[in-house]
């Protein structure tokens, strides 16, 4: 089941690390063990855009525990400034769509999706 939620706090031309904890419910009462999974983060102009503006494979780390308060397993997506450059993300707070997908062999499953906007600051 994919969970909908906005992605916030991204800036044009800045280095970022986006972190995903994979819950099994939108209430965030149970965690999914993602050990061995390949998870990709995409940002597109719309949900139906054929080409991603940004596509990054995450790195799973930490120790899985089904109890959310005890779980340290996360997937981290490194977004260096070159991937969030003003040549790619041209506007300020342009509404875009983000999604996180499980993409390992034999699986293509959405995990999370939602609105995202990259904010332009005086440096970008």
VEXDRENVO-208624 format. One line per field, with one value per atom (N, C-alpha, C, CB): x, y, z; atom name; residue number from 0; residue in three letters; chain. Coordinates in Angstrom, 3 decimals, padded with zeros to 6 digits. Glycine has a CB too. Example, Ala and Ser with C-alpha at 12.3 -4.5 7.8 and 13.67 -1.06 7.14 Angstrom:
% residues 2
c1 = [013.190 012.300 013.200 011.308 012.850 013.670 012.900 014.084];
c2 = [-005.690 -004.500 -003.300 -004.473 -002.250 -001.060 000.030 -000.598];
c3 = [007.800 007.800 007.800 009.046 007.080 007.140 007.870 005.725];
atomo = [N CA C CB N CA C CB];
num = [0 0 0 0 1 1 1 1];
residuo = [ALA ALA ALA ALA SER SER SER SER];
cadena = [A A A A A A A A];
% end
This chain:
% residues 124
c1 = [000.832 000.000 000.881 -000.949 000.688 001.437 000.783 001.517 001.616 001.142 001.372 001.855 000.338 000.470 000.933 -000.857 001.870 002.358 003.322 003.022 003.281 004.151 005.606 003.679 006.509 007.937 008.313 008.780 008.906 009.187 010.673 008.322 011.076 012.418 013.509 012.768 013.167 014.184 014.407 013.765 015.665 016.026 016.803 016.851 016.550 017.246 018.735 016.674 019.571 021.017 021.666 021.356 020.973 021.532 021.751 020.603 022.690 022.899 021.833 024.333 021.269 020.232 020.440 018.829 019.883 019.697 018.236 020.660 017.489 016.091 016.063 015.218 015.279 015.229 013.804 015.715 013.687 012.390 012.352 012.102 011.349 011.010 009.772 010.764 009.800 008.710 007.705 009.255 006.576 005.487 004.529 004.732 003.804 002.822 001.439 002.763 001.221 -000.074 000.130 -000.892 -000.847 -000.756 -000.781 -001.894 -001.249 -001.247 000.147 -002.242 001.083 002.480 002.576 003.143 001.785 001.776 002.610 000.360 003.068 003.887 004.892 002.995 006.056 007.168 007.317 008.484 007.688 007.993 009.503 007.501 009.910 011.332 011.767 011.614 012.682 013.106 014.516 013.055 014.981 016.292 016.353 016.581 017.361 017.554 016.738 017.224 015.934 015.113 015.922 013.878 015.535 016.010 014.868 016.454 015.131 014.102 014.582 013.768 013.738 014.067 013.153 013.959 013.741 012.990 012.987 013.613 011.796 011.634 010.941 010.831 011.342 010.592 010.254 011.409 008.970 008.471 007.596 007.680 007.373 006.524 005.093 006.554 004.591 003.270 003.372 002.192 002.340 002.336 002.470 001.057 001.986 001.979 003.161 000.707 004.090 005.272 006.086 006.145 006.508 007.259 008.726 007.169 009.239 010.641 010.768 011.369 011.636 011.887 012.877 012.420 012.621 013.579 014.748 012.900 014.459 015.455 015.062 015.553 016.026 015.788 017.021 015.468 016.832 017.958 017.619 018.308 018.568 018.409 018.905 019.178 018.123 018.454 019.352 017.201 019.887 020.723 020.025 022.141 019.786 019.120 020.173 018.331 019.867 020.770 019.939 021.753 020.614 019.937 019.406 018.809 018.769 018.261 016.741 018.817 016.135 014.675 014.111 014.231 013.018 012.209 010.771 012.672 009.850 008.451 007.793 007.670 008.351 007.839 008.445 008.167 007.631 008.175 009.134 007.054 008.864 009.723 011.109 009.055 011.239 012.511 013.220 012.282 012.545 013.111 014.152 012.001 015.300 016.302 016.570 017.612 015.845 016.051 015.451 015.425 016.265 015.828 016.430 016.225 015.860 016.463 016.843 015.476 018.112 018.624 018.903 019.898 018.463 018.655 019.554 017.281 020.770 021.698 021.360 023.167 021.145 020.801 021.843 019.359 022.956 023.954 023.406 025.248 024.015 023.555 023.385 024.533 024.215 024.108 022.767 025.251 022.165 020.868 019.699 020.690 019.919 018.852 019.137 018.685 019.965 020.422 019.295 021.457 019.523 018.515 018.291 018.936 019.210 018.988 017.951 020.305 017.753 016.768 015.456 017.302 015.563 014.395 014.369 014.425 013.681 013.789 012.987 013.379 011.913 011.065 011.235 009.642 010.537 010.517 009.215 010.670 009.331 008.162 007.222 007.407 007.789 006.982 006.421 007.832 005.117 004.545 004.967 003.003 005.540 005.996 005.440 007.552 005.708 005.257 006.468 004.197 006.491 007.556 006.957 008.324 007.763 007.334 008.543 006.569 008.282 009.290 008.753 009.603 009.569 009.135 010.109 008.987 009.575 010.385 010.560 009.718 011.809 012.064 012.968 012.685 013.199 014.077 013.411 014.467 014.205 013.747 012.465 014.839 011.464 010.192 009.212 010.443 009.633 008.763 008.765 009.215 007.602 007.456 006.264 007.258 006.565 005.525 005.741 005.514 004.704 004.838 004.786 003.727 005.644 005.688 005.147 007.110 005.473 005.029 004.979 005.974 004.064 003.960 003.367 003.096 003.577 002.977 003.585 003.109 003.096 003.582 004.979 002.619 005.748 007.069 007.335 008.193 007.981 008.389 009.806 007.400 010.671 012.012 012.007 013.071 012.421 012.393 013.705 012.123 013.604 014.782 015.104 014.550 016.375 016.819 017.729 017.561 018.308 019.173 020.440 019.538 020.805 022.034 021.804 022.601 020.575 020.300 019.911 019.192];
c2 = [-001.173 000.000 001.242 -000.005 002.098 003.351 004.374 003.893 005.114 006.138 007.502 006.032 008.355 009.691 010.678 010.151 011.541 012.570 013.484 011.950 014.752 015.741 015.554 017.174 015.886 015.905 017.377 015.186 017.756 019.166 019.384 019.672 020.658 021.024 020.851 020.247 020.803 020.695 022.065 019.651 022.366 023.666 023.489 024.482 024.369 024.348 024.567 025.426 023.724 023.881 023.539 025.248 022.829 022.468 020.963 022.942 020.572 019.163 018.713 018.914 017.531 017.002 015.517 017.268 015.035 013.608 013.418 013.047 012.810 012.494 011.133 012.498 011.020 009.789 009.243 010.038 007.947 007.283 006.139 006.764 006.151 004.993 004.397 005.378 003.110 002.479 001.860 001.409 002.548 002.074 001.214 003.265 000.329 -000.517 000.105 -001.885 001.144 001.815 003.326 001.315 004.076 005.534 006.039 006.166 005.228 005.599 005.467 004.729 004.892 004.712 003.879 006.073 002.812 001.943 000.684 001.560 000.413 -000.772 -000.450 -001.988 -001.069 -000.831 -002.023 -000.585 -001.747 -002.788 -003.039 -002.376 -004.288 -004.623 -004.527 -006.055 -003.615 -003.384 -003.922 -001.885 -004.812 -005.429 -006.088 -006.470 -005.757 -006.347 -005.700 -007.785 -004.711 -004.042 -002.989 -003.393 -002.755 -001.611 -000.608 -002.022 000.601 001.633 002.870 001.977 003.376 004.529 005.695 004.175 006.881 008.130 008.854 009.033 009.210 009.976 011.287 009.169 012.340 013.594 013.889 014.779 014.110 014.368 015.615 013.153 016.149 017.326 016.996 017.863 015.864 015.365 013.859 015.711 013.265 011.812 011.066 011.378 011.662 010.992 011.362 011.315 012.178 012.543 011.304 013.581 011.174 009.990 010.050 009.818 011.243 011.403 012.023 012.267 011.451 011.990 013.146 010.887 014.195 015.287 014.835 016.533 013.931 013.401 011.957 014.270 011.062 009.665 009.139 008.806 008.703 008.293 006.990 009.395 006.067 004.822 005.037 003.651 004.572 004.770 003.683 004.841 003.955 003.017 002.674 003.609 001.385 000.932 000.750 -000.404 001.282 001.124 000.978 002.338 000.647 000.508 -000.893 001.497 -001.071 -002.386 -002.348 -002.794 -003.321 -003.406 -003.849 -004.375 -003.188 -003.629 -003.272 -002.972 -004.219 -003.990 -002.918 -005.279 -002.637 -001.590 -000.260 -001.894 000.677 001.931 002.657 002.843 002.663 003.382 002.747 003.430 001.476 000.763 000.581 -000.583 000.863 000.674 001.751 000.690 001.335 002.298 002.137 002.131 001.233 000.994 002.136 -000.359 002.723 003.799 003.595 005.181 004.274 004.331 005.786 003.787 006.013 007.361 007.585 007.597 008.727 009.113 010.342 009.398 010.193 011.321 012.154 010.835 013.449 014.386 015.504 014.961 015.307 016.375 017.579 015.866 018.730 019.985 019.879 021.105 019.101 018.961 018.360 018.089 017.531 016.924 017.853 015.642 018.871 019.823 021.191 019.956 021.207 022.460 023.267 022.166 024.570 025.474 025.203 026.929 024.519 024.160 023.050 023.723 022.275 021.189 021.678 019.973 022.365 022.873 024.386 022.463 024.850 026.229 027.246 026.302 026.857 027.825 027.811 027.575 028.717 028.754 028.127 030.207 027.092 026.395 025.898 027.305 025.465 024.875 023.553 024.660 023.350 022.095 020.905 022.191 019.920 018.706 017.510 018.646 016.312 015.085 014.190 014.342 013.605 012.681 011.317 013.200 010.292 008.942 008.103 008.288 007.119 006.151 004.782 006.239 004.026 002.737 001.630 002.808 000.469 -000.742 -001.242 -001.841 -001.447 -001.792 -003.010 -000.614 -003.789 -004.939 -006.005 -005.536 -006.950 -007.948 -008.638 -008.982 -008.612 -009.258 -008.378 -010.486 -007.163 -006.248 -004.871 -006.146 -004.281 -002.877 -002.402 -002.646 -001.740 -001.413 000.000 -002.439 000.861 002.192 002.099 003.136 002.884 002.885 004.183 002.659 005.280 006.599 007.528 007.171 008.506 009.492 010.770 008.953 011.873 013.122 014.338 013.246 015.485 016.752 017.047 017.895 017.745 018.228 019.530 017.157 020.457 021.712 022.021 022.898 022.350 022.787 024.299 022.271 024.838 026.278 026.909 026.587 028.019 028.765 029.802 029.447 029.898 030.901 031.909 030.227 032.825 033.841 033.260 034.866 032.044 031.413 030.667 030.451 030.307 029.473 030.312 028.468];
c3 = [000.000 000.000 000.000 001.204 -000.964 -001.012 -000.092 -002.461 000.608 001.530 000.903 002.909 000.929 000.361 001.420 -000.248 001.034 001.937 001.226 003.154 001.547 000.898 001.332 001.228 000.426 000.704 000.856 -000.441 001.968 002.232 002.541 003.400 002.508 002.937 001.907 004.105 000.619 -000.429 -001.067 -001.506 -001.371 -001.935 -003.231 -000.930 -004.200 -005.482 -005.242 -006.447 -005.853 -005.798 -004.477 -006.132 -003.593 -002.282 -002.185 -001.146 -001.344 -001.044 -000.047 -000.484 -000.289 000.599 000.814 000.026 001.906 002.126 002.490 003.248 001.595 001.871 002.554 000.556 003.626 004.413 004.405 005.870 004.153 004.094 005.100 002.667 005.962 006.783 006.135 008.317 005.840 005.107 006.076 004.143 006.210 007.066 006.252 007.712 006.934 006.251 006.250 006.902 007.076 007.140 007.214 008.356 006.770 006.839 008.278 006.052 009.210 010.628 011.245 011.401 010.499 010.938 012.211 011.166 012.261 013.436 013.242 013.781 012.023 011.752 010.649 011.346 010.745 009.832 008.886 010.617 007.641 006.658 006.670 005.221 006.711 006.632 005.172 007.211 004.876 003.488 003.224 003.166 004.083 003.891 002.510 005.010 001.733 000.408 -000.698 000.461 -000.386 -001.403 -002.155 -000.754 -003.402 -004.176 -004.188 -005.647 -003.674 -003.591 -004.340 -002.108 -005.223 -006.054 -005.718 -007.547 -005.622 -005.445 -006.781 -004.308 -007.260 -008.506 -008.206 -009.562 -008.907 -008.914 -010.367 -008.251 -010.620 -011.971 -011.974 -012.505 -013.152 -013.275 -012.859 -014.716 -013.311 -012.931 -012.721 -014.018 -012.169 -011.980 -013.306 -011.272 -014.381 -015.687 -016.577 -016.409 -016.077 -016.874 -017.190 -016.129 -018.439 -018.846 -018.424 -020.344 -018.147 -017.791 -016.402 -018.834 -015.586 -014.249 -014.330 -013.304 -013.544 -013.395 -012.528 -012.782 -011.613 -010.691 -010.381 -009.377 -010.398 -010.049 -009.326 -011.318 -008.078 -007.235 -006.528 -006.202 -006.494 -005.748 -004.322 -006.436 -003.361 -001.954 -001.398 -001.143 -000.209 000.533 001.843 000.795 002.059 003.283 004.379 003.038 005.572 006.708 007.989 006.815 009.068 010.354 010.579 010.453 011.731 012.143 012.161 013.543 011.468 011.414 012.755 010.310 013.158 014.278 013.935 015.638 014.062 013.698 014.556 013.813 015.714 016.592 016.156 018.093 015.677 015.153 016.095 014.817 017.374 018.325 018.455 019.692 018.107 018.228 016.893 018.858 015.796 014.466 014.159 013.407 013.626 013.153 011.654 013.939 011.003 009.571 008.748 009.151 007.890 007.009 005.630 007.580 004.654 003.318 003.076 002.191 002.740 002.532 001.052 003.366 000.553 -000.846 -000.871 -001.563 -001.383 -001.467 -002.686 -001.529 -002.445 -003.505 -003.519 -003.305 -004.240 -004.302 -005.064 -004.966 -004.838 -005.437 -006.955 -005.109 -007.620 -009.082 -009.499 -009.616 -008.656 -008.977 -008.692 -008.197 -007.870 -007.557 -008.175 -006.036 -009.204 -009.818 -010.441 -010.869 -010.540 -011.117 -012.599 -010.921 -013.266 -014.671 -014.794 -015.330 -013.730 -013.717 -013.119 -012.922 -011.975 -011.257 -011.416 -009.742 -012.445 -012.895 -012.101 -014.289 -011.469 -010.788 -009.291 -011.121 -008.640 -007.190 -006.721 -006.656 -005.914 -005.380 -006.473 -004.442 -007.592 -008.666 -008.149 -009.984 -008.239 -007.732 -008.602 -007.680 -007.960 -008.628 -007.879 -008.701 -008.388 -007.737 -007.470 -008.613 -006.287 -005.898 -005.625 -004.655 -005.839 -005.493 -005.108 -006.665 -004.271 -003.860 -004.253 -002.308 -004.991 -005.519 -005.139 -007.038 -004.812 -004.719 -006.144 -003.783 -006.554 -007.961 -008.140 -008.664 -007.085 -007.272 -008.144 -005.915 -008.617 -009.571 -009.096 -009.809 -009.962 -009.653 -008.894 -008.866 -008.574 -007.821 -008.466 -006.345 -008.592 -008.939 -008.127 -010.510 -007.019 -006.050 -005.514 -004.891 -005.587 -004.996 -003.470 -005.518 -002.809 -001.349 -000.761 -000.870 -001.420 -000.963 -002.165 000.147 -002.115 -003.194 -002.635 -004.372 -003.347 -002.897 -003.560 -001.414 -003.152 -003.683 -003.153 -003.323 -003.969 -003.566 -004.317 -003.859 -003.660 -004.301 -003.837 -003.953 -004.776 -004.423 -004.356 -005.442 -003.248 -003.019 -003.460 -001.540 -004.152 -004.582 -003.507 -005.981 -003.157 -002.180 -002.880 -000.976 -002.141 -002.735 -003.339 -001.704 -002.938 -003.456 -004.766 -002.423 -005.059 -006.245 -007.442 -005.947];
atomo = [N CA C CB N CA C CB N CA C CB N CA C CB N CA C CB N CA C CB N CA C CB N CA C CB N CA C CB N CA C CB N CA C CB N CA C CB N CA C CB N CA C CB N CA C CB N CA C CB N CA C CB N CA C CB N CA C CB N CA C CB N CA C CB N CA C CB N CA C CB N CA C CB N CA C CB N CA C CB N CA C CB N CA C CB N CA C CB N CA C CB N CA C CB N CA C CB N CA C CB N CA C CB N CA C CB N CA C CB N CA C CB N CA C CB N CA C CB N CA C CB N CA C CB N CA C CB N CA C CB N CA C CB N CA C CB N CA C CB N CA C CB N CA C CB N CA C CB N CA C CB N CA C CB N CA C CB N CA C CB N CA C CB N CA C CB N CA C CB N CA C CB N CA C CB N CA C CB N CA C CB N CA C CB N CA C CB N CA C CB N CA C CB N CA C CB N CA C CB N CA C CB N CA C CB N CA C CB N CA C CB N CA C CB N CA C CB N CA C CB N CA C CB N CA C CB N CA C CB N CA C CB N CA C CB N CA C CB N CA C CB N CA C CB N CA C CB N CA C CB N CA C CB N CA C CB N CA C CB N CA C CB N CA C CB N CA C CB N CA C CB N CA C CB N CA C CB N CA C CB N CA C CB N CA C CB N CA C CB N CA C CB N CA C CB N CA C CB N CA C CB N CA C CB N CA C CB N CA C CB N CA C CB N CA C CB N CA C CB N CA C CB N CA C CB N CA C CB N CA C CB N CA C CB N CA C CB N CA C CB N CA C CB N CA C CB N CA C CB N CA C CB N CA C CB N CA C CB N CA C CB N CA C CB N CA C CB N CA C CB N CA C CB];
num = [0 0 0 0 1 1 1 1 2 2 2 2 3 3 3 3 4 4 4 4 5 5 5 5 6 6 6 6 7 7 7 7 8 8 8 8 9 9 9 9 10 10 10 10 11 11 11 11 12 12 12 12 13 13 13 13 14 14 14 14 15 15 15 15 16 16 16 16 17 17 17 17 18 18 18 18 19 19 19 19 20 20 20 20 21 21 21 21 22 22 22 22 23 23 23 23 24 24 24 24 25 25 25 25 26 26 26 26 27 27 27 27 28 28 28 28 29 29 29 29 30 30 30 30 31 31 31 31 32 32 32 32 33 33 33 33 34 34 34 34 35 35 35 35 36 36 36 36 37 37 37 37 38 38 38 38 39 39 39 39 40 40 40 40 41 41 41 41 42 42 42 42 43 43 43 43 44 44 44 44 45 45 45 45 46 46 46 46 47 47 47 47 48 48 48 48 49 49 49 49 50 50 50 50 51 51 51 51 52 52 52 52 53 53 53 53 54 54 54 54 55 55 55 55 56 56 56 56 57 57 57 57 58 58 58 58 59 59 59 59 60 60 60 60 61 61 61 61 62 62 62 62 63 63 63 63 64 64 64 64 65 65 65 65 66 66 66 66 67 67 67 67 68 68 68 68 69 69 69 69 70 70 70 70 71 71 71 71 72 72 72 72 73 73 73 73 74 74 74 74 75 75 75 75 76 76 76 76 77 77 77 77 78 78 78 78 79 79 79 79 80 80 80 80 81 81 81 81 82 82 82 82 83 83 83 83 84 84 84 84 85 85 85 85 86 86 86 86 87 87 87 87 88 88 88 88 89 89 89 89 90 90 90 90 91 91 91 91 92 92 92 92 93 93 93 93 94 94 94 94 95 95 95 95 96 96 96 96 97 97 97 97 98 98 98 98 99 99 99 99 100 100 100 100 101 101 101 101 102 102 102 102 103 103 103 103 104 104 104 104 105 105 105 105 106 106 106 106 107 107 107 107 108 108 108 108 109 109 109 109 110 110 110 110 111 111 111 111 112 112 112 112 113 113 113 113 114 114 114 114 115 115 115 115 116 116 116 116 117 117 117 117 118 118 118 118 119 119 119 119 120 120 120 120 121 121 121 121 122 122 122 122 123 123 123 123];
residuo = [UNK UNK UNK UNK UNK UNK UNK UNK UNK UNK UNK UNK UNK UNK UNK UNK UNK UNK UNK UNK UNK UNK UNK UNK UNK UNK UNK UNK UNK UNK UNK UNK UNK UNK UNK UNK UNK UNK UNK UNK UNK UNK UNK UNK UNK UNK UNK UNK UNK UNK UNK UNK UNK UNK UNK UNK UNK UNK UNK UNK UNK UNK UNK UNK UNK UNK UNK UNK UNK UNK UNK UNK UNK UNK UNK UNK UNK UNK UNK UNK UNK UNK UNK UNK UNK UNK UNK UNK UNK UNK UNK UNK UNK UNK UNK UNK UNK UNK UNK UNK UNK UNK UNK UNK UNK UNK UNK UNK UNK UNK UNK UNK UNK UNK UNK UNK UNK UNK UNK UNK UNK UNK UNK UNK UNK UNK UNK UNK UNK UNK UNK UNK UNK UNK UNK UNK UNK UNK UNK UNK UNK UNK UNK UNK UNK UNK UNK UNK UNK UNK UNK UNK UNK UNK UNK UNK UNK UNK UNK UNK UNK UNK UNK UNK UNK UNK UNK UNK UNK UNK UNK UNK UNK UNK UNK UNK UNK UNK UNK UNK UNK UNK UNK UNK UNK UNK UNK UNK UNK UNK UNK UNK UNK UNK UNK UNK UNK UNK UNK UNK UNK UNK UNK UNK UNK UNK UNK UNK UNK UNK UNK UNK UNK UNK UNK UNK UNK UNK UNK UNK UNK UNK UNK UNK UNK UNK UNK UNK UNK UNK UNK UNK UNK UNK UNK UNK UNK UNK UNK UNK UNK UNK UNK UNK UNK UNK UNK UNK UNK UNK UNK UNK UNK UNK UNK UNK UNK UNK UNK UNK UNK UNK UNK UNK UNK UNK UNK UNK UNK UNK UNK UNK UNK UNK UNK UNK UNK UNK UNK UNK UNK UNK UNK UNK UNK UNK UNK UNK UNK UNK UNK UNK UNK UNK UNK UNK UNK UNK UNK UNK UNK UNK UNK UNK UNK UNK UNK UNK UNK UNK UNK UNK UNK UNK UNK UNK UNK UNK UNK UNK UNK UNK UNK UNK UNK UNK UNK UNK UNK UNK UNK UNK UNK UNK UNK UNK UNK UNK UNK UNK UNK UNK UNK UNK UNK UNK UNK UNK UNK UNK UNK UNK UNK UNK UNK UNK UNK UNK UNK UNK UNK UNK UNK UNK UNK UNK UNK UNK UNK UNK UNK UNK UNK UNK UNK UNK UNK UNK UNK UNK UNK UNK UNK UNK UNK UNK UNK UNK UNK UNK UNK UNK UNK UNK UNK UNK UNK UNK UNK UNK UNK UNK UNK UNK UNK UNK UNK UNK UNK UNK UNK UNK UNK UNK UNK UNK UNK UNK UNK UNK UNK UNK UNK UNK UNK UNK UNK UNK UNK UNK UNK UNK UNK UNK UNK UNK UNK UNK UNK UNK UNK UNK UNK UNK UNK UNK UNK UNK UNK UNK UNK UNK UNK UNK UNK UNK UNK UNK UNK UNK UNK UNK UNK UNK UNK UNK UNK UNK UNK UNK UNK UNK UNK UNK UNK UNK UNK UNK UNK UNK UNK UNK UNK UNK UNK UNK UNK UNK UNK UNK UNK UNK UNK UNK UNK UNK];
cadena = [A A A A A A A A A A A A A A A A A A A A A A A A A A A A A A A A A A A A A A A A A A A A A A A A A A A A A A A A A A A A A A A A A A A A A A A A A A A A A A A A A A A A A A A A A A A A A A A A A A A A A A A A A A A A A A A A A A A A A A A A A A A A A A A A A A A A A A A A A A A A A A A A A A A A A A A A A A A A A A A A A A A A A A A A A A A A A A A A A A A A A A A A A A A A A A A A A A A A A A A A A A A A A A A A A A A A A A A A A A A A A A A A A A A A A A A A A A A A A A A A A A A A A A A A A A A A A A A A A A A A A A A A A A A A A A A A A A A A A A A A A A A A A A A A A A A A A A A A A A A A A A A A A A A A A A A A A A A A A A A A A A A A A A A A A A A A A A A A A A A A A A A A A A A A A A A A A A A A A A A A A A A A A A A A A A A A A A A A A A A A A A A A A A A A A A A A A A A A A A A A A A A A A A A A A A A A A A A A A A A A A A A A A A A A A A A A A A A A A A A A A A A A A A A A A A A A A A A A A A A A A A A A A A A A A A A A A A A A A A A A A A A A A A A A A A A A A A A A];
% end
